[in-house]
Amino acid sequence: MVFTIATRPPHPSAAAASAFSGLDAADFSCAFLPNAARWRRRDLRDGRVLLSGVPEGTKYNCHVFVRELAVCDPLSRRYILLPPIPDDLAALVQPPDVLRFEPFLAPPAAEDEEGMSFRVICLVQCKTKLLLIIFSSGSGAEQWRAVTFDNWISLLTGSGNQQASYRRSPIRHYADGYFCWVLFRASKLLMLDTRSMSFSVVDLPHGTSEAQVAILEAGNGRIKMFLNEHFTPELRYYVLQNDGVGANQWLSEATFNLPVNNGGYMFMGVVGGYLLLQGIGEDEYTFHLVSLNLKTLELEWFLASKRNNKGAHLFAGFPPSLSPPTIRHEYHKKDEA
């Protein structure tokens, strides 16, 4: 599900949001793809949608390794069918050993053109190794490559315990060139540097238990974390600081309370400089959303909804008429009748 809401006046975004609901507006379902019914949405970033193809004769399973992926621009209705993951890289993955398959979009490499270039990363978690299979659209050759991490369990646990399992997919975050996964069982933050394609780990703030987390840029190459214990109004704010000798530590910056809400709040995600939160109303069929300005830390009422938007992808951008294409002309585009 992609979360797009045509907000009503007097909200400042009402005029722009209404432009997404016309006949010629964006197609976030990507129905313009060939054999559209066999594609499933996996990620949305920088105006693009990543989809994976369901193999013939099988049912969709988000954890199953697949070789066919597509990237769409829902505003210009352009798409590219990526070359299938080649046999030699697919051979690195043994289906019985696969615990998790997580494809996602990433910003382009530093040497590639911004605006039109992108990367696709497939994170494949196996029983004894972690594998990244990477495609770069702006690298010239436009080929898949693989990076394997055989000791990733030791990286998390500090031991050779290969039995540790993270079958339940943690939520992925992005900030300042890093993709991050919060692993509460290990009390670690797993960080992927998209520039070097290397992993590192950082301890979570002391006393952190299962909580909602939002991670974003703090400036000067730092990242910050918002934490909210489920069904409580308290919101804590930390910054990850390097102590100058190679060690990282979390500094507590602030603690404040969200508006009282009997059902608590659910983090929807970070987009456009705001953290969007969904609150549950007096009954299970009423929801309201508030936005937290990440610079001023001020809360703003967003809207009320009859829809539970849990798990939705957030999209922020200009209307189609003001948005340049994010996929090149030479890539596939469905002929319009």
N, C-alpha and C positions, 0 to 999 in steps of 0.2 A: 504494500500500500504506500502510495506517495501522498504526503500530507500537503494539500494546497487548499487554502481557504480564501475565498473572495470576501475580504472583510468589508463591512458596511461603514458608510460615513457615520460619525466624523473621524474615524481612524485615519491617520495620515497615509496609510498604505492602500486605502480603499480604491482609489482610482486606478492605481497600477495593478492591483490584484484582480479587478474586474476584467482586465484585458486577457486574463488566462482562461476565461470561461466562454468566449465566443466560438463561433463555428470554425474559424481559422486559427484557433489558439493552439497551445502546446498539446501534444499527445503523449502523456506520461505512460500510457499503456504500451506504447511502441507497437501499435497494431499495424504499422506500415512495414514491419519486418516480414520477409517471406516465411510462410508457414508459421504465422505469429503465435498460434496456439501452443507451439512446442517450446517457447522461450519463457524463462522465469527471471524476474528482476532480482538482482543481487546487491546492487549498490548504486548510489547517485552522488556525484561530486562534480563541481565546477561546470554545471550545466549539462553533464553527460549522464547517461544511464548505462550500467553494465548488466548484461543478461547472460544466462547460461542455457544451452540447449539440452532438452531432455532427450536422452538416447531413444531411438525407435523401440517400441514395444516395452518400455519401462515407465514406471511412475516417478514423479518428481520426488527427490530426496536431497535436501540441501547439504547433506554430509557426504554424498557420493561423488567421487572424482569424475569430472567430465572434461572433455577435450575441446568442445565447441563453445565459443563465447562471441558475443557481439557487443558493440558499443554504439549507442544511439544519441542523437541530439534531438530531444523531444520538441524543441522550439522550431528548428528548421526542418525537422522530419528527415534528417539524413542518418545514415547508419553505415557501419563498417562491420563486415563479418571477419573476425580475426582468423588468421590461418590456424588450423587445428594444432593443438600441442603435439609436437612430433613424436614418433615412436620411441626414439632413444631417451627422451625425457619422461615419457609416459612409463617406460620400463623401470624407472627409478621408484615407481609407486606400485606396491603390491596390494590389490584391493582388500584382502583380508586384514591387512595391517593398518588401513586408513581409519583414523578416529574422527577426523574433521577435515572438510574441504571448504575453504573460505576465500573466494575470489573477490577482489575489490579494486577500485580505481585509486591511482596515486598521482601526485603532481609530476610533471615531466622532469627529466634529468636537467641539471644546470646548463648543459651545453645545447639543449634542445629549445626550440621556439615555443614561447608561452602563447597561450590562446588556442593553438591548433594541436599541440603535442600533448600526449598523455602516456601514462604507463598503466598496465594491468598487472597486478600481483596476485598469484594464486598461492595461498598458504595451505600446505598439506601437512597435517599433523598425523604422523604414524606412531606406532607403539614405541619405537626406539629412536626416531629421528624427526626432525622438522625440515621441511623442504619448501623453498620458495621458487616458483616458476614465474618468470618475469617477461613481459612483452613491452617494448618501447616503440611508440608510433613514430617518433621523430629521430630515430637513431640511424636512418639511412637504410640499413639492411632489414630492419623491422623483423627480427627473428626472436624466437623464444630462447631463454637461457635459464639455467637452474643454479641455485645456491643451496647447499645441503649443510645442515647443522646436526652433527651426530651426538653432540654432548649437551643438548639443550636441557635435558632433565637435570643434569649435574649443575648447569648454570642456575637453575631455579632453586635446587635443594642443597647445593654444596656437597653432594654425595653422588654415588653411582647408582642411586635407586632408580631403576628403569621401570618400576611398577607404578610410579605416579601417573595419574591420568587426569586429563582436563577435557573429558568428553563433552561436557556441557559448555557450549561456546561462550566465552566471556565477550562482553561488548567491546567493540573496537573504537578507539578515540584517535584523533589526529591533532597535533599541535607542533608548530615550528619545525617541520621536517621529520617528525617522529610519529609513527603509529604506535599506540600503546594499548595494552590489555591488562586489566586489573585482575590478578589472581589471588582471591581472598584466602583460599586454602593454604597457599604458600606464603601469604603476606608479602607479595612481591608485585611490582609493576614491571611487566615485560615491555621493553622498548625496542622498536625497529627503526634504525637510522636509515632513511630512504636515500641518503647521499652515498653512504658506504655499504649499504645493505648488510649491516652487522647488528647483532642483538646485544643488548645489555639489560641488566636488571637493577632495580632500586627497591629498597625496603619501603613498604607503605608507612604512612604516619603512625606513630605509636598509638595503640589503643583502637585502631580501625578494625571494625568488624564488618559483617555484611551490610553494605550501604549503597545508596545511589551515588554515582560518581560522574562528574563532568570534568574533562581535561582540556585546557586551551592554552594559548600563548600568553606569556606574562611580559614579553619584551626583553631585549638584551639577551636573547638566546635561552631564556628560561621558560619553564612551563608552570602552570598553576592548576590546582585541583579544588573543585567544590565537592563537599561531602554532605550527604543528608541521610541520617538514619531513617529507615522506613517508618511512616506514620508518626513522625515527629516534626515540629515546625523549625527545628534548629538547622541552620545552614552554616557549615564551617568552610573556611577558605585558607588554603595553604599554597606556598610557593616553593618550588624545588630549587635550592641554592647550592652551588658548588663552593666548597670551603677553601678552594685554592690549592689543595694538595691532592685532588683527584677524587675526593669523597663527596657524595651528595647528601643533603639533609633537607627535610621539610621544615619550613618556618611557618608557624601559625600567624596569619595576617589579620584575620577577623572572624568573629562569630556573631551571627544575627538571626532573628526569627522571621520566618515567613508568616503571612497572614494566617490566622486560625482557620483550620479546615478539618472537619471531623475525619475525613478519609485520608488526610495527608496529601502529599504531592508526588507526582511521578515526573522524573526528568524526561523530556521529549528529545532534547539534543541542543546543540549549539549551532546557530546559523546567523549570519549577518550581524555579528557583534552582540547577540542576545542569547541567553539561556532560556529556553521555553519550557515551562512547567505546566503539567495538567493536574488540576484538582478535581476530586470527586464531590459532587453536590450532595444534597440532602437525600437523594435516592440514587440507585445504581444506574439510572438512565440519563443523568444530568452531569455534565462535565463543564468546567471552566478553565481557561488557560490564562496564565500570566507570563509576562516576559521580564527577565532581569537584565538590565543594561550592564554589560560586563565592564564598562569603564567607570560609570558613576555608581554602580551597585544599587540603582533605583529600580523598584518594581512598578510595572505598568499593567493594568488590566488589558487583556487582549480580546477575548471573546468567550461566549458561552456556546456549548455544542451539545447535541444529542448523540454524538459519535464518540466512542472510545478510540482514541488515536494511538494506543499503545503499539509500538513497533513500526510506526510510520516513518518514511523518509522525509526529511525536511528539505524544502527548496526555497532559496531566496535569490531573486534576480530581477532584471528588467522585463517588461512585456516583450512578446515576440518581435514586435516591430522595431524595438530598440536594442535587440540582442544579436550581435554578430554570430555566425555559425561557429561551432566548435569542432567540426569535422570538415576535412578538406573536400574540395569539389570533386577530386578524382575518385573519392570513395563512393560506394554504392548509395544510390538514392532512389527510392521507389518512384517510378513514373506516375505522374498524376493524370487522371482521366480528363 
